[in-house]
Amino acid sequence: MGNALQGRHALVTGGGRGIGAAIARRLLADGASVTLLGREQAALDATVHALQSCVTEGAALGAVSADITDADWVSGAFAGATEARGPITLLVNNAGQAHSAPFGKTDLALWQRMLEVNLTGTFICTQAALPAMLEAGWGRIVNVASTAGLIGYGYVSAYCAAKHGVIGLTRSLALELATKGVTVNAVCPGYTETDIVRDAVANIVGKTGRSEEQARAELAARNPQRRLVRPDEVADAVAWLCQPSASAITGQAVPVAGGEVMAG
């Protein structure tokens, strides 16, 4: 922890809870000003209140409401955040959604929703943030993807396709921006203590009759460390990629999964 990001403004999508809130806490600890973006104003307000004590001298914390799949709404939200806390030079595309279904029961609406929230939303927010980074000659874009962006999982084909798309976008854009002072990376959490995993546990319990403890153990068993990842562990990886000292790291997809997936 320190002031490595002092004077920088970070916007974190899906910042109202879970991994997003943990990322915001970590970036605040490094001296950044932070804007939380999400759809639920009440959750955003609660997180802003909870994190006020983490704001360092000279930094600021606030929130804006937007649906990341709505380009006009996102543009207005980014403009408001910039007016309040300065140009955005750190973007963490964390907002996402998962839904499981056999491929044969994955209808077009589900398919499009997974792509819109997990991939198109990342595209829209990145386009909104990039001009300020290029003008500054410095920026960090970190996409919170998933191990589902690196390997396949059954019964989440739409989610896997979207997250693989995020990794592809990350790698392509990193090359385009390689000489512009802007890095683009992804972190790929395994099963993490979040609402998505809680929903997965409830789904397993409902469909199989297993206990909640058994369902959690089933998910944790994928991780060689035999545990679920903590949100703060994902946040630490994101913060590392945001550091000025990480300028030579770009186009990478970093698993945070206890060895479940080994990139290389």
TORDRENKE-327980 format. One record per residue (C-alpha): residue number from 1; x, y, z. Coordinates in pm, 1 decimal, padded with zeros to 6 digits. Layout:
N
+-----+----------+----------+----------+
|   n |       px |       py |       pz |
+-----+----------+----------+----------+
| NUM |        X |        Y |        Z |
...
+-----+----------+----------+----------+
% end
This chain:
264
+-----+----------+----------+----------+
|   n |       px |       py |       pz |
+-----+----------+----------+----------+
|   1 |  00000.0 |  00000.0 |  00000.0 |
|   2 |  00114.9 |  00356.2 | -00059.9 |
|   3 |  00049.2 |  00652.7 | -00283.8 |
|   4 |  00158.8 |  00504.0 | -00617.7 |
|   5 | -00173.3 |  00604.7 | -00772.7 |
|   6 | -00199.8 |  00948.5 | -00614.7 |
|   7 | -00349.4 |  01195.5 | -00860.7 |
|   8 | -00505.8 |  00917.4 | -01070.7 |
|   9 | -00879.2 |  00867.6 | -01113.8 |
|  10 | -01008.8 |  00511.4 | -01140.5 |
|  11 | -01355.6 |  00409.3 | -01253.9 |
|  12 | -01468.7 |  00061.6 | -01146.1 |
|  13 | -01777.1 | -00087.8 | -01308.9 |
|  14 | -01986.2 | -00320.7 | -01096.2 |
|  15 | -01837.1 | -00135.9 | -00803.5 |
|  16 | -02126.6 | -00165.1 | -00562.8 |
|  17 | -02038.9 | -00504.5 | -00417.6 |
|  18 | -01815.2 | -00809.4 | -00427.7 |
|  19 | -01499.6 | -00794.9 | -00637.2 |
|  20 | -01575.9 | -00441.2 | -00755.9 |
|  21 | -01599.8 | -00304.4 | -00402.3 |
|  22 | -01279.5 | -00486.8 | -00306.8 |
|  23 | -01099.8 | -00335.8 | -00607.8 |
|  24 | -01222.4 |  00011.4 | -00513.9 |
|  25 | -01094.9 | -00035.2 | -00157.5 |
|  26 | -00752.3 | -00143.8 | -00284.6 |
|  27 | -00716.3 |  00141.4 | -00534.6 |
|  28 | -00817.5 |  00392.7 | -00269.1 |
|  29 | -00545.4 |  00251.5 | -00044.5 |
|  30 | -00296.2 |  00321.9 | -00323.2 |
|  31 | -00400.4 |  00687.1 | -00329.3 |
|  32 | -00635.1 |  00692.5 | -00629.8 |
|  33 | -00962.3 |  00876.4 | -00652.9 |
|  34 | -01235.0 |  00625.1 | -00736.7 |
|  35 | -01573.0 |  00635.1 | -00906.0 |
|  36 | -01801.2 |  00336.3 | -00860.8 |
|  37 | -02036.3 |  00264.2 | -01149.5 |
|  38 | -02334.8 |  00033.4 | -01128.6 |
|  39 | -02706.2 | -00000.8 | -01188.1 |
|  40 | -02826.9 | -00009.6 | -00826.8 |
|  41 | -02792.2 |  00332.1 | -00666.5 |
|  42 | -02864.7 |  00202.1 | -00316.0 |
|  43 | -02579.8 | -00050.7 | -00334.2 |
|  44 | -02345.6 |  00214.9 | -00471.4 |
|  45 | -02437.0 |  00459.9 | -00195.2 |
|  46 | -02383.5 |  00194.4 |  00072.6 |
|  47 | -02039.8 |  00106.3 | -00064.2 |
|  48 | -01936.9 |  00472.4 | -00091.6 |
|  49 | -02034.8 |  00516.2 |  00273.5 |
|  50 | -01845.6 |  00201.2 |  00377.0 |
|  51 | -01527.8 |  00305.4 |  00194.3 |
|  52 | -01510.6 |  00669.5 |  00302.8 |
|  53 | -01250.4 |  00587.8 |  00566.8 |
|  54 | -01021.4 |  00448.5 |  00293.8 |
|  55 | -00997.7 |  00776.6 |  00100.4 |
|  56 | -00648.3 |  00924.8 |  00126.3 |
|  57 | -00560.2 |  01292.9 |  00143.1 |
|  58 | -00618.4 |  01467.0 | -00187.3 |
|  59 | -00830.5 |  01183.2 | -00325.9 |
|  60 | -01206.6 |  01153.1 | -00365.7 |
|  61 | -01471.2 |  00882.9 | -00385.4 |
|  62 | -01808.6 |  00889.3 | -00557.7 |
|  63 | -02055.1 |  00689.0 | -00762.6 |
|  64 | -02251.4 |  00715.1 | -01084.3 |
|  65 | -02544.2 |  00505.3 | -01198.1 |
|  66 | -02545.4 |  00350.8 | -01546.6 |
|  67 | -02624.1 |  00035.7 | -01739.4 |
|  68 | -02299.7 | -00060.2 | -01914.3 |
|  69 | -02492.4 | -00193.5 | -02214.8 |
|  70 | -02634.4 |  00154.6 | -02287.9 |
|  71 | -02369.1 |  00361.3 | -02468.2 |
|  72 | -02542.7 |  00697.1 | -02420.5 |
|  73 | -02598.3 |  00634.3 | -02049.8 |
|  74 | -02235.3 |  00528.6 | -02007.1 |
|  75 | -02110.7 |  00836.6 | -02192.7 |
|  76 | -02308.4 |  01063.5 | -01962.9 |
|  77 | -02191.4 |  00877.7 | -01651.9 |
|  78 | -01826.7 |  00901.3 | -01755.1 |
|  79 | -01867.5 |  01272.2 | -01826.4 |
|  80 | -02017.9 |  01325.8 | -01481.6 |
|  81 | -01741.1 |  01129.9 | -01311.7 |
|  82 | -01476.8 |  01326.2 | -01501.6 |
|  83 | -01631.7 |  01659.0 | -01405.1 |
|  84 | -01642.0 |  01555.1 | -01039.1 |
|  85 | -01304.6 |  01383.7 | -00996.8 |
|  86 | -01092.4 |  01457.8 | -01302.9 |
|  87 | -00994.2 |  01261.6 | -01615.0 |
|  88 | -01029.9 |  00883.4 | -01587.6 |
|  89 | -00692.3 |  00717.7 | -01647.7 |
|  90 | -00767.3 |  00386.5 | -01475.3 |
|  91 | -01059.1 |  00174.4 | -01595.2 |
|  92 | -01155.6 | -00153.7 | -01434.0 |
|  93 | -01422.2 | -00334.8 | -01635.2 |
|  94 | -01553.6 | -00552.9 | -01356.4 |
|  95 | -01930.5 | -00562.7 | -01414.6 |
|  96 | -02050.5 | -00902.1 | -01530.8 |
|  97 | -02324.7 | -01158.5 | -01509.4 |
|  98 | -02339.7 | -01537.3 | -01528.8 |
|  99 | -02630.7 | -01768.2 | -01598.8 |
| 100 | -02615.3 | -02143.9 | -01644.6 |
| 101 | -02821.6 | -02347.8 | -01889.8 |
| 102 | -02762.2 | -02650.3 | -02111.9 |
| 103 | -02673.7 | -02539.3 | -02463.6 |
| 104 | -02999.9 | -02681.3 | -02598.4 |
| 105 | -03194.0 | -02462.4 | -02356.2 |
| 106 | -02985.4 | -02149.2 | -02414.5 |
| 107 | -03224.0 | -01927.5 | -02605.1 |
| 108 | -03123.5 | -01624.1 | -02808.6 |
| 109 | -03226.3 | -01383.2 | -02534.0 |
| 110 | -02990.3 | -01548.9 | -02281.4 |
| 111 | -02710.5 | -01566.2 | -02538.1 |
| 112 | -02743.8 | -01196.9 | -02622.8 |
| 113 | -02769.6 | -01093.4 | -02257.7 |
| 114 | -02444.6 | -01271.5 | -02168.5 |
| 115 | -02266.9 | -01105.9 | -02460.4 |
| 116 | -02414.1 | -00763.4 | -02385.5 |
| 117 | -02324.1 | -00753.4 | -02017.1 |
| 118 | -01990.7 | -00934.9 | -02024.0 |
| 119 | -01844.9 | -00831.4 | -02360.7 |
| 120 | -02031.4 | -00540.1 | -02518.5 |
| 121 | -02037.9 | -00353.5 | -02186.3 |
| 122 | -01659.9 | -00384.4 | -02166.3 |
| 123 | -01633.6 | -00249.7 | -02521.4 |
| 124 | -01865.0 |  00045.3 | -02448.3 |
| 125 | -01688.8 |  00147.9 | -02127.0 |
| 126 | -01345.6 |  00114.7 | -02284.3 |
| 127 | -01447.1 |  00337.3 | -02574.9 |
| 128 | -01578.3 |  00594.2 | -02327.0 |
| 129 | -01256.8 |  00597.3 | -02122.1 |
| 130 | -00991.1 |  00570.2 | -02390.3 |
| 131 | -00985.7 |  00928.1 | -02531.3 |
| 132 | -00881.2 |  01075.5 | -02194.5 |
| 133 | -00606.5 |  00816.4 | -02156.3 |
| 134 | -00470.9 |  00885.2 | -02503.9 |
| 135 | -00477.8 |  01258.5 | -02436.6 |
| 136 | -00284.6 |  01204.2 | -02112.9 |
| 137 | -00043.5 |  00959.7 | -02275.9 |
| 138 | -00099.2 |  00723.5 | -01984.7 |
| 139 | -00366.0 |  00476.5 | -01885.1 |
| 140 | -00446.9 |  00138.7 | -01741.1 |
| 141 | -00737.6 | -00079.4 | -01853.2 |
| 142 | -00797.3 | -00396.0 | -01653.0 |
| 143 | -01076.1 | -00629.3 | -01757.6 |
| 144 | -01208.3 | -00867.8 | -01495.9 |
| 145 | -01267.2 | -01174.2 | -01709.7 |
| 146 | -01277.5 | -01526.6 | -01565.1 |
| 147 | -01109.0 | -01862.3 | -01591.8 |
| 148 | -01410.8 | -01919.8 | -01819.9 |
| 149 | -01229.9 | -01689.8 | -02062.4 |
| 150 | -00935.8 | -01930.1 | -02073.8 |
| 151 | -01094.1 | -02275.4 | -02059.6 |
| 152 | -01438.4 | -02423.7 | -02111.1 |
| 153 | -01700.4 | -02509.0 | -01850.8 |
| 154 | -02012.9 | -02707.6 | -01921.8 |
| 155 | -02358.4 | -02550.8 | -01904.3 |
| 156 | -02232.9 | -02191.3 | -01931.3 |
| 157 | -02157.0 | -02176.1 | -02303.9 |
| 158 | -02285.2 | -01820.0 | -02348.7 |
| 159 | -02086.3 | -01694.3 | -02049.9 |
| 160 | -01772.7 | -01875.5 | -02166.9 |
| 161 | -01808.0 | -01734.1 | -02516.1 |
| 162 | -01843.9 | -01382.0 | -02379.5 |
| 163 | -01546.1 | -01410.2 | -02146.3 |
| 164 | -01329.8 | -01560.7 | -02421.0 |
| 165 | -01430.1 | -01252.2 | -02619.8 |
| 166 | -01308.8 | -01027.1 | -02338.5 |
| 167 | -00968.3 | -01196.7 | -02351.5 |
| 168 | -00955.8 | -01151.4 | -02728.8 |
| 169 | -01045.1 | -00783.4 | -02694.5 |
| 170 | -00779.1 | -00741.6 | -02426.2 |
| 171 | -00504.2 | -00889.0 | -02641.9 |
| 172 | -00600.3 | -00703.1 | -02958.3 |
| 173 | -00638.9 | -00362.1 | -02795.0 |
| 174 | -00310.6 | -00404.8 | -02606.1 |
| 175 | -00130.3 | -00427.8 | -02938.7 |
| 176 | -00307.1 | -00121.3 | -03077.7 |
| 177 | -00211.9 |  00085.2 | -02773.0 |
| 178 |  00135.7 | -00054.8 | -02710.4 |
| 179 |  00313.9 |  00269.6 | -02803.2 |
| 180 |  00053.0 |  00502.0 | -02650.3 |
| 181 |  00136.2 |  00464.2 | -02279.8 |
| 182 | -00184.7 |  00266.9 | -02217.9 |
| 183 | -00174.9 | -00096.3 | -02105.4 |
| 184 | -00463.5 | -00339.7 | -02137.3 |
| 185 | -00475.9 | -00656.5 | -01928.0 |
| 186 | -00724.3 | -00901.8 | -01783.7 |
| 187 | -00746.4 | -01085.7 | -01456.6 |
| 188 | -00922.6 | -01421.3 | -01463.1 |
| 189 | -01066.0 | -01521.2 | -01125.5 |
| 190 | -01169.3 | -01876.3 | -01056.9 |
| 191 | -01467.9 | -01943.6 | -00832.9 |
| 192 | -01471.7 | -01644.2 | -00598.6 |
| 193 | -01677.8 | -01554.2 | -00293.6 |
| 194 | -01930.1 | -01337.7 | -00481.2 |
| 195 | -02300.0 | -01319.5 | -00560.6 |
| 196 | -02234.2 | -01523.2 | -00878.1 |
| 197 | -02092.5 | -01810.5 | -00673.7 |
| 198 | -02370.0 | -01783.3 | -00417.1 |
| 199 | -02619.0 | -01815.7 | -00702.4 |
| 200 | -02426.0 | -02116.5 | -00836.9 |
| 201 | -02438.6 | -02279.5 | -00493.8 |
| 202 | -02812.9 | -02218.9 | -00470.0 |
| 203 | -02856.5 | -02365.8 | -00817.5 |
| 204 | -02664.8 | -02681.9 | -00723.4 |
| 205 | -02862.8 | -02718.5 | -00401.1 |
| 206 | -03192.8 | -02671.8 | -00583.3 |
| 207 | -03118.3 | -02915.6 | -00864.6 |
| 208 | -02929.5 | -03187.7 | -00678.7 |
| 209 | -03054.8 | -03179.1 | -00321.6 |
| 210 | -02698.6 | -03147.0 | -00193.0 |
| 211 | -02634.8 | -02930.8 |  00111.4 |
| 212 | -02491.8 | -02580.6 |  00074.6 |
| 213 | -02165.4 | -02703.8 |  00227.4 |
| 214 | -02143.7 | -02986.3 | -00026.6 |
| 215 | -02220.1 | -02748.7 | -00313.5 |
| 216 | -01948.0 | -02506.6 | -00204.4 |
| 217 | -01702.3 | -02793.4 | -00168.5 |
| 218 | -01786.3 | -02905.5 | -00523.7 |
| 219 | -01696.5 | -02562.8 | -00660.6 |
| 220 | -01386.9 | -02530.9 | -00443.5 |
| 221 | -01264.6 | -02873.4 | -00559.3 |
| 222 | -01175.4 | -02724.1 | -00899.5 |
| 223 | -00912.8 | -02511.3 | -00726.3 |
| 224 | -00594.5 | -02710.6 | -00643.4 |
| 225 | -00581.3 | -02513.1 | -00318.4 |
| 226 | -00926.6 | -02657.5 | -00238.9 |
| 227 | -01084.4 | -02324.3 | -00159.2 |
| 228 | -01273.9 | -02034.7 | -00312.8 |
| 229 | -01082.2 | -01723.0 | -00411.1 |
| 230 | -01135.5 | -01411.9 | -00199.4 |
| 231 | -01238.5 | -01081.7 | -00362.5 |
| 232 | -00941.1 | -00902.1 | -00205.6 |
| 233 | -00705.0 | -01144.7 | -00381.4 |
| 234 | -00852.7 | -01045.6 | -00716.0 |
| 235 | -00830.2 | -00679.9 | -00613.5 |
| 236 | -00459.5 | -00713.3 | -00535.9 |
| 237 | -00394.5 | -00851.0 | -00885.6 |
| 238 | -00590.4 | -00564.7 | -01042.3 |
| 239 | -00403.7 | -00305.9 | -00835.4 |
| 240 | -00069.0 | -00453.5 | -00941.1 |
| 241 | -00160.4 | -00413.0 | -01309.5 |
| 242 | -00265.0 | -00053.3 | -01243.0 |
| 243 |  00072.3 |  00049.6 | -01101.4 |
| 244 |  00301.7 |  00281.4 | -01299.5 |
| 245 |  00569.3 |  00014.0 | -01250.2 |
| 246 |  00358.9 | -00236.4 | -01449.3 |
| 247 |  00412.5 | -00046.6 | -01774.1 |
| 248 |  00577.7 | -00343.0 | -01950.9 |
| 249 |  00286.6 | -00575.8 | -01875.9 |
| 250 |  00017.0 | -00559.5 | -02141.6 |
| 251 | -00203.5 | -00800.6 | -02333.2 |
| 252 | -00191.6 | -01051.8 | -02049.3 |
| 253 | -00465.7 | -01266.6 | -01897.7 |
| 254 | -00365.5 | -01339.6 | -01538.8 |
| 255 | -00545.2 | -01629.5 | -01367.2 |
| 256 | -00630.4 | -01576.4 | -00999.5 |
| 257 | -00747.3 | -01927.5 | -00932.6 |
| 258 | -00513.5 | -02119.7 | -00706.2 |
| 259 | -00351.9 | -02301.3 | -00997.1 |
| 260 | -00672.6 | -02421.5 | -01164.6 |
| 261 | -00557.0 | -02263.3 | -01489.8 |
| 262 | -00193.0 | -02203.4 | -01573.0 |
| 263 | -00132.8 | -01949.0 | -01846.1 |
| 264 |  00172.3 | -01993.1 | -02060.2 |
+-----+----------+----------+----------+
% end
